[in-house]
Amino acid sequence: MKRALGLFLGLIIVIIPFVTAWAVDANYVLNPGDVMQVTVWKEDGLDREVLVLPDGTFSFPLIGTVTANGRTAADVQKEITTRISKFIPDASVTVAVKAALGNVIDVIGQVNKPGELVVGHQTTVMQALSMAGGLTPYASESRIRILRHSPDGKETSIRFPYDDVAGGDALDKDIVLHAGDVVVVPNASIF
């Protein structure tokens, strides 16, 4: 009885990380710098950890270059499965995000801990400001901006209504940040 209970608990301990990783990663959009674990069942030579390169791609044996940037792990898994099936019929491929190191947001200016934030989940401006230690007494709450660089090379500056969101009046305006966004918190004006 004790042995069966021990085996059951051991199995649970092994399964929980995989279920948790799948649930967390399901909607995560991959970025350059992310690390993924790619496993092809019964093909030990094809199990590997891959890094998404700055151009948004990675290389994989037999199939060459795969684009990961802007896609989910499930999308990449489907592509690898399709492309590798020419060499390994009925291949069972698993792709999991091992480290979301490419989801980087910068918070600069009048915050207590300015710098780069590596976040493995969807993050709003208020969450990023919290991770940066909050605003300093010299921060201009009304002039906070998000600088965003889109893939097509376009740059935009988005005003963030801090007072409205912090007061609970406009929670829908708490902007979800994208990888590469910069939150700028300027000095309060004396005049």
C-alpha positions, 0 to 999 in steps of 0.5 A: 500500500505504501509503495503504491501511494509512493508511486502515485505521488511520484507520478503526480510530481512528474506530471504537474510541471508538464500540465502547469507548463502547458497551461501557462504557455498555451497563449504565450507569444514567442519572442527572440531570446525565448528558450524552448524544449522540443521533443520528438517521441522515441527519437532521442537524437532530436530532443533539444533545447532551442533558442529563438534567435534575434531574427525570430527563428531557430534551426532544427535537425532535418527541417532547417529554419523555423520561424517562432517570433509572434507564434505560440508554442502550439503553432510551432509544434504543428509546423515541426510535426508537419515538416518532420513527418516527411522523414519520420511518419506519425512523429509525435512532437512536443514544444514547450516554453522553457524560459520566456527570456524574450518578453522584455519590457523596460521601465525608465524615468521616475520609478524606484527601480528603473531597468529591464523587466523579463516577464513570462506572462501578459503584463499591464502598465500598472503591473510593470510600474509595480515591478519597478518599485512604484513611482518616485515622489518626483514622477509626473503621473499625467505624462507617462508614456509607452513607446512601442516599436512595431514589427513593420518599423513604425514607432508609436507613443501611447499616453497612459492615464495613470490617475484614471487607472490608479483611481479605479475609474478606467481599469480597461485603460490599463494597457497590456504591454508588448515585448520591447515596449518602454514605459517612460515616467518623466519628471513632474514639472515645477511650473 
